[in-house]
């Protein structure tokens, strides 16, 4: 006679897991065929066969690469010039080099007016092309 106390427990076969790893079934979240699915891990910077970002950017050659910006100019303020050049001298690049305000590499200078000074520098006619003056200085 079949009663509740003598029922036999039926064992079911567990379903097969596909996708190797994880509980996500079939491809386990790895997508379809390809290197990323099969290999497990890819190298850093790998973009699926597309040329990597590191190889797409151009090389910056030379020690301490500084770019294409010319660094042969310097800006000087009128307050600095009024402290150093007390007499009514004409300003030349050679004079500024003697006073060690600029290096030998510097070829061009721009004089900028600083607040609170009414000093108007006299520029030598020989260095008019190399020494520029700000618009605020011209209006004094």
C-alpha positions as CSV (number, residue, x, y, z in Angstrom):
1,X,0.0,0.0,0.0
2,X,1.3,3.5,-0.9
3,X,1.3,6.0,2.0
4,X,3.1,9.2,2.6
5,X,5.7,7.7,5.0
6,X,7.0,5.1,2.4
7,X,7.3,7.3,-0.7
8,X,10.7,7.1,-2.5
9,X,12.4,10.4,-3.3
10,X,13.0,10.8,-7.1
11,X,16.4,12.2,-8.1
12,X,16.4,14.5,-11.1
13,X,19.4,15.0,-13.3
14,X,20.8,18.6,-13.1
15,X,20.8,20.6,-16.3
16,X,24.1,20.8,-18.1
17,X,25.8,24.2,-17.7
18,X,27.1,25.7,-20.9
19,X,29.5,28.6,-21.4
20,X,32.1,27.5,-18.9
21,X,32.0,29.7,-15.9
22,X,29.3,31.8,-14.3
23,X,25.6,31.2,-14.0
24,X,24.7,33.0,-17.2
25,X,24.2,30.0,-19.6
26,X,25.3,29.5,-23.2
27,X,28.1,32.0,-23.7
28,X,28.3,33.2,-20.1
29,X,28.3,36.9,-21.1
30,X,31.4,36.6,-23.3
31,X,29.6,37.1,-26.6
32,X,30.0,34.9,-29.7
33,X,33.2,33.5,-31.2
34,X,36.5,35.3,-30.9
35,X,39.7,35.8,-29.1
36,X,38.1,37.4,-26.0
37,X,35.7,34.5,-25.6
38,X,38.4,31.7,-26.0
39,X,41.6,33.1,-24.5
40,X,40.2,34.3,-21.2
41,X,42.2,37.5,-21.1
42,X,43.6,39.9,-23.6
43,X,46.6,42.2,-23.4
44,X,46.1,45.7,-22.2
45,X,45.3,48.1,-25.0
46,X,43.9,45.3,-27.3
47,X,41.0,46.6,-29.3
48,X,39.9,43.5,-31.2
49,X,42.3,43.8,-34.1
50,X,41.9,47.6,-34.5
51,X,45.1,49.5,-34.3
52,X,45.6,50.5,-30.7
53,X,45.5,54.0,-29.5
54,X,49.2,54.0,-28.6
55,X,50.1,53.1,-32.1
56,X,47.7,55.6,-33.7
57,X,49.3,58.6,-31.9
58,X,52.5,60.1,-33.3
59,X,55.8,59.8,-31.6
60,X,57.1,62.8,-29.7
61,X,60.8,62.6,-30.4
62,X,63.7,64.2,-28.5
63,X,64.6,64.6,-24.9
64,X,62.3,66.9,-23.1
65,X,60.0,67.5,-26.0
66,X,58.7,71.1,-25.9
67,X,56.6,71.3,-29.1
68,X,56.6,73.7,-32.0
69,X,56.0,76.9,-30.0
70,X,58.9,79.3,-30.5
71,X,60.5,80.3,-27.2
72,X,62.7,83.1,-28.4
73,X,60.6,86.0,-26.9
74,X,60.1,87.5,-23.5
75,X,57.6,89.9,-21.9
76,X,58.9,92.7,-19.7
77,X,56.8,95.0,-17.5
78,X,57.2,98.8,-17.2
79,X,57.6,98.5,-13.4
80,X,60.6,96.2,-13.8
81,X,62.2,98.5,-16.4
82,X,61.6,101.6,-14.4
83,X,63.4,100.2,-11.4
84,X,66.5,99.1,-13.4
85,X,66.7,101.8,-16.1
86,X,66.6,105.0,-14.1
87,X,68.1,107.3,-16.7
88,X,66.3,108.3,-20.0
89,X,68.3,105.6,-22.0
90,X,67.1,104.1,-25.2
91,X,66.2,100.5,-24.7
92,X,68.0,98.0,-26.9
93,X,68.2,94.2,-26.8
94,X,72.0,94.5,-26.1
95,X,71.3,96.7,-23.1
96,X,68.8,94.2,-21.7
97,X,71.4,91.4,-22.2
98,X,74.0,93.5,-20.4
99,X,71.6,94.0,-17.5
100,X,70.9,90.2,-17.6
101,X,67.2,90.6,-18.0
102,X,67.2,88.3,-21.1
103,X,69.2,85.3,-22.3
104,X,71.2,85.2,-25.6
105,X,68.5,83.0,-27.2
106,X,65.8,85.7,-26.9
107,X,65.4,87.7,-30.1
108,X,62.0,89.5,-29.5
109,X,60.7,91.4,-26.5
110,X,57.3,92.8,-25.7
111,X,57.0,95.6,-23.1
112,X,53.7,95.5,-21.1
113,X,52.4,98.3,-19.0
114,X,51.9,97.4,-15.4
115,X,49.3,99.1,-13.2
116,X,50.3,102.2,-11.3
117,X,53.3,103.1,-13.5
118,X,53.5,106.0,-16.0
119,X,56.9,105.0,-17.3
120,X,57.1,105.2,-21.1
121,X,60.3,103.5,-22.4
122,X,62.3,105.0,-25.3
123,X,63.1,102.3,-27.8
124,X,66.1,102.6,-30.1
125,X,65.4,103.0,-33.8
126,X,67.6,100.0,-34.6
127,X,65.5,97.6,-32.4
128,X,62.0,98.8,-33.4
129,X,61.3,95.5,-35.2
130,X,62.5,93.3,-32.3
131,X,60.9,95.2,-29.4
132,X,57.1,95.5,-29.4
133,X,55.0,97.7,-27.1
134,X,51.5,97.0,-25.8
135,X,48.6,99.2,-26.9
136,X,48.1,100.5,-23.3
137,X,51.6,102.0,-23.4
138,X,51.0,103.8,-26.7
139,X,48.1,105.7,-25.1
140,X,50.1,107.3,-22.3
